[in-house]
Amino acid sequence: MCGIIGYIGFREAAPVLLQGLKRLEYRGYDSAGVAVFANGGSNDGILVRRSVGKLTNLDRLLHDNPVHGSTGVGHTRWATHGRPSEENAHPHRAGKVVVIHNGIIENYLELRHELQAKGRTFTSETDTEVISHLIDEYVQSGLSFTPATRAALQRLEGAFSVVVLCESEPEKILAAKNATPIVIGLGEGENFVASDIPALLDYTRKVTFLDDGEMAEVTSESVKLS
């Protein structure tokens, strides 16, 4: 069981993500991390910050090495595949794609071996990193973000929820689930994704739950379910 939070809107994302993770820390305390689309400067793109242990460690890391932007995702981890470590902490990045995940991918070893045979290099022991590489493989083959994610999800077996960013399409967050919860929080000029309602209550009381097999395309102005 892990905690998931995502934000897209007009606020600084990092404080929103940290506040949401504090509400979800009961879902995991082995490690935590955030990924934020950087606004301006020489570090444009998705910046990732991860730390081992309790959420206070991530809070200190972000204080010393901040990330600024209005779109991002956060995760607090209870280890399943892979020991608690910074390498195994979420978010996981492969190429242009960043993923956070709750649940277990039952066929991850098969997919990992397939991707390694294509030249993919893995830096963690997690099943989650397989998802990021699989989506990025489809992106690199020419698919845009949404169909690439959908194609990858169709390959996954198990109970899971995922939230995905892609550097080529910074205006959206994708979220999907199969047998583990994802809730979408609806705001004005901002929207949210989380694994549980408490992460959203400081910002909105208007929510909708994804059904199994459903994917949400979340922007600051809209939520499209398919």
C-alpha positions as CSV (number, residue, x, y, z in Angstrom):
1,M,0.0,0.0,0.0
2,C,1.5,3.3,-1.1
3,G,0.2,6.9,-1.1
4,I,-0.3,8.8,-4.4
5,I,-0.9,12.5,-5.0
6,G,-1.0,14.6,-8.2
7,Y,-1.6,18.3,-8.9
8,I,-2.0,20.4,-12.0
9,G,-3.2,24.1,-11.7
10,F,-2.0,27.5,-10.7
11,R,-0.4,26.9,-7.3
12,E,3.2,25.9,-6.6
13,A,2.9,22.1,-6.8
14,A,5.5,21.0,-4.3
15,P,3.7,22.3,-1.2
16,V,0.4,20.8,-2.4
17,L,2.1,17.5,-3.0
18,L,3.8,17.5,0.5
19,Q,0.6,18.4,2.2
20,G,-1.2,15.6,0.4
21,L,1.6,13.1,1.3
22,K,1.3,14.1,4.9
23,R,-2.3,13.0,4.8
24,L,-1.3,9.7,3.2
25,E,1.8,8.9,5.2
26,Y,-0.2,6.1,6.9
27,R,0.0,4.3,3.5
28,G,3.8,4.1,3.4
29,Y,6.8,5.4,5.4
30,D,9.8,3.6,3.7
31,S,10.6,6.4,1.3
32,A,8.9,9.4,-0.4
33,G,9.4,11.5,-3.5
34,V,8.0,14.1,-5.9
35,A,8.4,15.0,-9.6
36,V,7.5,18.5,-10.8
37,F,7.6,20.2,-14.2
38,A,10.1,23.0,-13.7
39,N,9.0,26.5,-14.8
40,G,11.7,28.6,-16.5
41,G,15.4,28.7,-16.1
42,S,18.0,26.2,-17.3
43,N,16.3,23.2,-15.7
44,D,13.1,23.0,-17.7
45,G,11.6,19.5,-17.7
46,I,10.6,17.2,-14.9
47,L,12.7,17.4,-11.8
48,V,12.6,14.5,-9.3
49,R,13.4,14.6,-5.6
50,R,13.5,11.3,-3.6
51,S,14.5,10.4,0.0
52,V,14.5,7.3,2.2
53,G,12.6,7.2,5.4
54,K,9.9,9.4,6.8
55,L,8.3,12.3,4.9
56,T,10.3,14.9,7.0
57,N,13.4,13.8,5.1
58,L,11.8,14.7,1.8
59,D,10.6,18.0,3.3
60,R,14.2,18.9,4.3
61,L,15.4,17.9,0.8
62,L,12.9,20.1,-0.9
63,H,13.9,23.0,1.5
64,D,17.5,22.6,0.5
65,N,17.0,21.8,-3.1
66,P,13.6,23.2,-4.1
67,V,11.6,22.6,-7.3
68,H,9.2,25.2,-8.7
69,G,6.3,24.5,-11.0
70,S,2.6,24.1,-11.0
71,T,2.3,20.4,-12.2
72,G,3.6,17.4,-10.3
73,V,3.1,14.1,-8.6
74,G,4.2,12.7,-5.2
75,H,4.4,9.3,-3.6
76,T,5.0,7.8,-0.2
77,R,6.1,4.1,-0.3
78,W,5.5,0.9,1.6
79,A,8.1,-1.4,0.0
80,T,6.9,-4.5,-1.9
81,H,9.4,-5.1,-4.7
82,G,12.8,-3.9,-3.7
83,R,14.2,-2.8,-0.3
84,P,13.7,0.7,1.1
85,S,16.3,2.9,-0.7
86,E,16.6,6.1,-2.7
87,E,17.0,4.0,-5.9
88,N,13.7,2.2,-5.2
89,A,11.8,5.2,-4.2
90,H,9.2,6.7,-6.5
91,P,8.8,8.6,-8.8
92,H,10.6,6.5,-11.4
93,R,11.8,8.0,-14.7
94,A,12.6,6.4,-18.0
95,G,13.4,8.8,-20.9
96,K,10.6,11.4,-21.1
97,V,8.2,9.4,-18.7
98,V,7.8,9.6,-14.9
99,V,5.6,7.2,-13.0
100,I,4.3,6.7,-9.5
101,H,2.5,3.5,-8.7
102,N,0.5,1.6,-6.0
103,G,0.0,-2.1,-6.1
104,I,1.9,-5.1,-7.7
105,I,2.6,-5.8,-11.3
106,E,2.5,-9.6,-11.4
107,N,4.3,-10.0,-14.8
108,Y,7.0,-7.4,-14.2
109,L,9.9,-9.8,-14.5
110,E,8.7,-10.9,-17.9
111,L,8.3,-7.3,-19.0
112,R,11.6,-6.3,-17.5
113,H,13.5,-9.1,-19.4
114,E,11.7,-8.1,-22.6
115,L,12.7,-4.4,-22.2
116,Q,16.3,-5.3,-21.2
117,A,16.5,-7.4,-24.4
118,K,15.7,-4.1,-26.3
119,G,18.6,-2.4,-24.5
120,R,16.8,-0.8,-21.6
121,T,18.8,-0.3,-18.4
122,F,17.2,-0.5,-15.0
123,T,18.4,1.3,-11.9
124,S,16.0,-0.1,-9.3
125,E,14.6,-3.4,-8.1
126,T,11.0,-2.3,-8.4
127,D,8.1,-3.4,-10.6
128,T,7.2,0.3,-11.0
129,E,10.3,1.1,-13.1
130,V,9.1,-1.4,-15.6
131,I,5.9,0.7,-16.2
132,S,8.0,3.9,-16.9
133,H,10.2,2.1,-19.4
134,L,7.3,0.4,-21.1
135,I,5.4,3.7,-21.6
136,D,8.6,5.4,-22.8
137,E,9.2,2.5,-25.2
138,Y,5.8,3.2,-26.8
139,V,6.5,7.0,-26.8
140,Q,9.9,6.4,-28.5
141,S,8.1,4.2,-31.1
142,G,6.0,7.2,-32.2
143,L,2.9,7.1,-30.1
144,S,1.8,10.2,-28.2
145,F,1.5,10.2,-24.4
146,T,-2.1,9.0,-24.0
147,P,-2.1,6.1,-26.5
148,A,1.4,5.1,-25.3
149,T,0.2,4.9,-21.7
150,R,-2.9,3.0,-22.7
151,A,-0.9,0.5,-24.7
152,A,1.5,-0.1,-21.8
153,L,-1.4,-0.5,-19.3
154,Q,-2.9,-3.2,-21.5
155,R,0.3,-5.2,-21.0
156,L,0.2,-5.1,-17.1
157,E,-1.2,-7.9,-15.0
158,G,-2.1,-7.4,-11.3
159,A,-3.8,-4.9,-9.0
160,F,-2.4,-1.4,-9.5
161,S,-3.0,2.3,-9.8
162,V,-0.6,4.5,-11.7
163,V,-0.1,8.3,-12.3
164,V,2.1,9.4,-15.2
165,L,3.8,12.5,-16.5
166,C,5.5,12.9,-19.8
167,E,7.9,15.7,-20.7
168,S,6.6,16.0,-24.3
169,E,3.1,16.8,-23.0
170,P,3.4,19.0,-19.8
171,E,-0.2,20.2,-19.9
172,K,-1.6,16.9,-18.6
173,I,-1.4,14.1,-16.0
174,L,-2.7,10.6,-16.7
175,A,-4.1,8.3,-14.1
176,A,-5.4,4.8,-14.3
177,K,-6.4,1.9,-12.0
178,N,-7.1,-1.8,-11.8
179,A,-8.5,-3.0,-8.4
180,T,-6.7,-0.3,-6.3
181,P,-8.3,3.1,-5.7
182,I,-7.8,6.4,-7.5
183,V,-9.8,9.5,-6.8
184,I,-9.9,12.7,-8.9
185,G,-10.4,16.0,-7.1
186,L,-12.1,18.7,-9.0
187,G,-11.2,22.4,-8.5
188,E,-11.5,25.8,-10.3
189,G,-8.5,26.1,-12.6
190,E,-6.8,23.2,-10.9
191,N,-7.4,19.4,-10.5
192,F,-6.0,16.7,-8.3
193,V,-5.3,12.9,-8.3
194,A,-4.9,10.8,-5.1
195,S,-5.1,7.3,-3.7
196,D,-7.4,8.5,-1.0
197,I,-9.8,11.4,-0.3
198,P,-7.9,12.8,2.8
199,A,-5.1,14.0,0.5
200,L,-7.6,16.3,-1.2
201,L,-9.6,17.8,1.6
202,D,-7.5,20.9,2.1
203,Y,-8.3,21.9,-1.5
204,T,-11.6,20.4,-2.7
205,R,-14.6,18.4,-1.5
206,K,-15.7,17.6,-5.1
207,V,-14.4,14.2,-6.1
208,T,-14.9,11.3,-8.6
209,F,-13.6,7.8,-8.4
210,L,-12.1,5.9,-11.3
211,D,-13.5,2.5,-12.3
212,D,-11.3,-0.4,-13.0
213,G,-9.8,-0.2,-16.5
214,E,-10.6,3.5,-16.7
215,M,-8.1,6.2,-17.4
216,A,-8.3,9.9,-16.6
217,E,-6.6,12.6,-18.6
218,V,-6.3,15.5,-16.2
219,T,-5.5,19.1,-17.1
220,S,-5.9,22.3,-15.1
221,E,-9.3,23.0,-16.7
222,S,-10.8,19.5,-17.3
223,V,-10.9,15.8,-16.5
224,K,-11.6,13.4,-19.4
225,L,-12.4,9.8,-18.5
226,S,-12.1,6.9,-21.0
